[in-house]
């Protein structure tokens, strides 16, 4: 995602999937704050 233009359709799709994955993993009790390298 870092090498993709933030205004592109591909970036928006990847970001939606990324957020959904984070929600799923967090609901299982996995802490992702230390692993999250994407800061906006």
N, CA, C and O atoms as a MOPAC input file, in Angstrom:
PM7 MOZYME 1SCF
protein

 N      0.81500 1    -1.18900 1     0.00000 1
 C      0.00000 1     0.00000 1     0.00000 1
 C      0.85900 1     1.25400 1     0.00000 1
 O      0.43000 1     2.30000 1    -0.48800 1
 N      2.04800 1     1.16200 1     0.53300 1
 C      2.90300 1     2.33700 1     0.61900 1
 C      3.32000 1     2.81000 1    -0.76700 1
 O      3.45000 1     4.01500 1    -0.98800 1
 N      3.53300 1     1.89600 1    -1.70000 1
 C      4.01400 1     2.27500 1    -3.02600 1
 C      2.88200 1     2.64100 1    -3.98200 1
 O      3.13700 1     2.89800 1    -5.15900 1
 N      1.64900 1     2.66900 1    -3.51000 1
 C      0.49300 1     2.97400 1    -4.35100 1
 C     -0.00700 1     4.37700 1    -4.07100 1
 O      0.02800 1     4.84100 1    -2.93200 1
 N     -0.47200 1     5.05400 1    -5.11400 1
 C     -1.03200 1     6.39600 1    -4.97000 1
 C     -2.29200 1     6.34600 1    -4.11400 1
 O     -3.17000 1     5.52100 1    -4.36400 1
 N     -2.39700 1     7.20900 1    -3.11400 1
 C     -3.51500 1     7.16500 1    -2.16700 1
 C     -4.85800 1     7.50500 1    -2.80100 1
 O     -5.90200 1     7.20700 1    -2.22100 1
 N     -4.85100 1     8.11700 1    -3.96500 1
 C     -6.10100 1     8.46900 1    -4.63300 1
 C     -6.59400 1     7.38500 1    -5.57800 1
 O     -7.65900 1     7.53200 1    -6.17800 1
 N     -5.84800 1     6.30500 1    -5.72200 1
 C     -6.22400 1     5.27500 1    -6.68900 1
 C     -7.29900 1     4.34500 1    -6.12900 1
 O     -7.46200 1     4.21700 1    -4.91600 1
 N     -8.00600 1     3.72000 1    -7.01700 1
 C     -9.05800 1     2.76900 1    -6.64100 1
 C     -8.45700 1     1.55500 1    -5.94300 1
 O     -9.03600 1     1.03500 1    -4.98900 1
 N     -7.30200 1     1.10500 1    -6.41400 1
 C     -6.64200 1    -0.04000 1    -5.80200 1
 C     -6.27400 1     0.22000 1    -4.35400 1
 O     -6.42100 1    -0.66300 1    -3.50800 1
 N     -5.80000 1     1.41600 1    -4.06100 1
 C     -5.44800 1     1.76900 1    -2.68400 1
 C     -6.68100 1     1.73900 1    -1.78800 1
 O     -6.62600 1     1.21400 1    -0.67600 1
 N     -7.78400 1     2.29500 1    -2.26000 1
 C     -9.01300 1     2.31500 1    -1.45900 1
 C     -9.50700 1     0.89700 1    -1.17400 1
 O     -9.96000 1     0.61200 1    -0.06500 1
 N     -9.42500 1     0.00700 1    -2.16600 1
 C     -9.84500 1    -1.37600 1    -1.96300 1
 C     -8.94000 1    -2.09400 1    -0.96400 1
 O     -9.41900 1    -2.81400 1    -0.08800 1
 N     -7.62700 1    -1.89300 1    -1.10300 1
 C     -6.69500 1    -2.53300 1    -0.17800 1
 C     -6.89600 1    -2.02000 1     1.24100 1
 O     -6.81200 1    -2.78900 1     2.19900 1
 N     -7.16200 1    -0.72900 1     1.38000 1
 C     -7.34900 1    -0.15800 1     2.71000 1
 C     -8.60000 1    -0.72000 1     3.37800 1
 O     -8.59400 1    -0.99800 1     4.57700 1
 N     -9.68500 1    -0.88900 1     2.59400 1
 C    -10.90600 1    -1.48700 1     3.16000 1
 C    -10.65000 1    -2.90400 1     3.64000 1
 O    -11.10600 1    -3.28400 1     4.71900 1
 N     -9.92800 1    -3.68800 1     2.85500 1
 C     -9.59900 1    -5.06600 1     3.24200 1
 C     -8.67900 1    -5.08900 1     4.45900 1
 O     -8.83100 1    -5.93300 1     5.34200 1
 N     -7.73300 1    -4.16900 1     4.50200 1
 C     -6.79800 1    -4.06300 1     5.61200 1
 C     -7.54100 1    -3.74400 1     6.91200 1
 O     -7.27100 1    -4.35000 1     7.94900 1
 N     -8.46500 1    -2.80300 1     6.85400 1
 C     -9.24400 1    -2.44300 1     8.03800 1
 C    -10.11200 1    -3.61600 1     8.48000 1
 O    -10.22100 1    -3.88700 1     9.67600 1
 N    -10.72800 1    -4.31200 1     7.53500 1
 C    -11.54700 1    -5.47500 1     7.88100 1
 C    -10.69400 1    -6.55100 1     8.54700 1
 O    -11.12800 1    -7.16200 1     9.52400 1
 N     -9.49900 1    -6.78700 1     8.03800 1
 C     -8.59800 1    -7.77500 1     8.63600 1
 C     -8.20100 1    -7.36700 1    10.05100 1
 O     -8.14400 1    -8.20800 1    10.94900 1
 N     -7.92600 1    -6.07000 1    10.25300 1
 C     -7.57900 1    -5.59300 1    11.58500 1
 C     -8.73200 1    -5.80200 1    12.56000 1
 O     -8.51000 1    -6.19000 1    13.70700 1
 N     -9.95100 1    -5.55100 1    12.11900 1
 C    -11.11600 1    -5.73900 1    12.98700 1
 C    -11.25400 1    -7.20600 1    13.37700 1
 O    -11.51300 1    -7.52100 1    14.53800 1
 N    -11.08500 1    -8.09100 1    12.41900 1
 C    -11.20400 1    -9.52400 1    12.68400 1
 C    -10.12500 1    -9.98300 1    13.67300 1
 O    -10.42500 1   -10.67400 1    14.64700 1
 N     -8.88200 1    -9.60000 1    13.41800 1
 C     -7.79500 1   -10.02700 1    14.29500 1
 C     -7.93100 1    -9.42600 1    15.68500 1
 O     -7.64100 1   -10.09700 1    16.67500 1
 N     -8.36700 1    -8.17200 1    15.77700 1
 C     -8.56300 1    -7.54200 1    17.07600 1
 C     -9.67300 1    -8.22700 1    17.84800 1
 O     -9.58800 1    -8.35000 1    19.07000 1
 N    -10.71700 1    -8.67700 1    17.15500 1
 C    -11.81200 1    -9.36300 1    17.83900 1
 C    -11.37000 1   -10.70100 1    18.41700 1
 O    -11.98800 1   -11.20500 1    19.35500 1
 N    -10.30300 1   -11.28200 1    17.86400 1
 C     -9.74200 1   -12.51600 1    18.41100 1
 C     -8.71600 1   -12.24600 1    19.50300 1
 O     -8.10600 1   -13.17800 1    20.02800 1
 N     -8.52300 1   -10.97900 1    19.84700 1
 C     -7.63500 1   -10.62400 1    20.94300 1
 C     -6.19600 1   -10.37500 1    20.55300 1
 O     -5.32500 1   -10.32300 1    21.42100 1
 N     -5.92200 1   -10.21800 1    19.26200 1
 C     -4.55800 1    -9.96200 1    18.81300 1
 C     -4.32200 1    -8.46200 1    18.79200 1
 O     -5.06800 1    -7.72000 1    18.15400 1
 N     -3.28100 1    -8.01300 1    19.49200 1
 C     -2.95600 1    -6.59800 1    19.56800 1
 C     -2.11800 1    -6.20200 1    18.35600 1
 O     -1.00900 1    -6.70800 1    18.18100 1
 N     -2.62800 1    -5.31200 1    17.52700 1
 C     -1.94400 1    -4.93800 1    16.29200 1
 C     -1.28600 1    -3.56600 1    16.35700 1
 O     -0.65800 1    -3.15000 1    15.38300 1
 N     -1.40800 1    -2.85700 1    17.45800 1
 C     -0.86800 1    -1.50000 1    17.50900 1
 C      0.63500 1    -1.46500 1    17.32200 1
 O      1.15300 1    -0.51900 1    16.72900 1
 N      1.34800 1    -2.46000 1    17.80600 1
 C      2.79900 1    -2.48200 1    17.65400 1
 C      3.21900 1    -2.94100 1    16.25600 1
 O      4.33100 1    -2.64400 1    15.82100 1
 N      2.36400 1    -3.64300 1    15.56400 1
 C      2.70000 1    -4.15500 1    14.23600 1
 C      2.25400 1    -3.22800 1    13.10800 1
 O      2.65200 1    -3.41400 1    11.95800 1
 N      1.44700 1    -2.25300 1    13.42400 1
 C      0.88400 1    -1.37500 1    12.40300 1
 C      1.92200 1    -0.38400 1    11.90300 1
 O      2.27500 1     0.55600 1    12.61500 1
 N      2.42200 1    -0.58700 1    10.66800 1
 C      3.42500 1     0.31300 1    10.13100 1
 C      2.82500 1     1.40900 1     9.26000 1
 O      3.53000 1     2.32100 1     8.82600 1
 N      1.54200 1     1.32000 1     9.01000 1
 C      0.89100 1     2.31800 1     8.15900 1
 C      0.27500 1     3.38300 1     9.05000 1
 O     -0.72200 1     3.13700 1     9.72800 1
 N      0.86100 1     4.54400 1     9.04400 1
 C      0.35900 1     5.66700 1     9.84300 1
 C     -0.09000 1     6.76500 1     8.88400 1
 O      0.62800 1     7.13900 1     7.95700 1
 N     -1.28000 1     7.26200 1     9.12900 1
 C     -1.79100 1     8.32200 1     8.25700 1
 C     -1.96500 1     9.58900 1     9.03100 1
 O     -2.38700 1    10.60100 1     8.47200 1

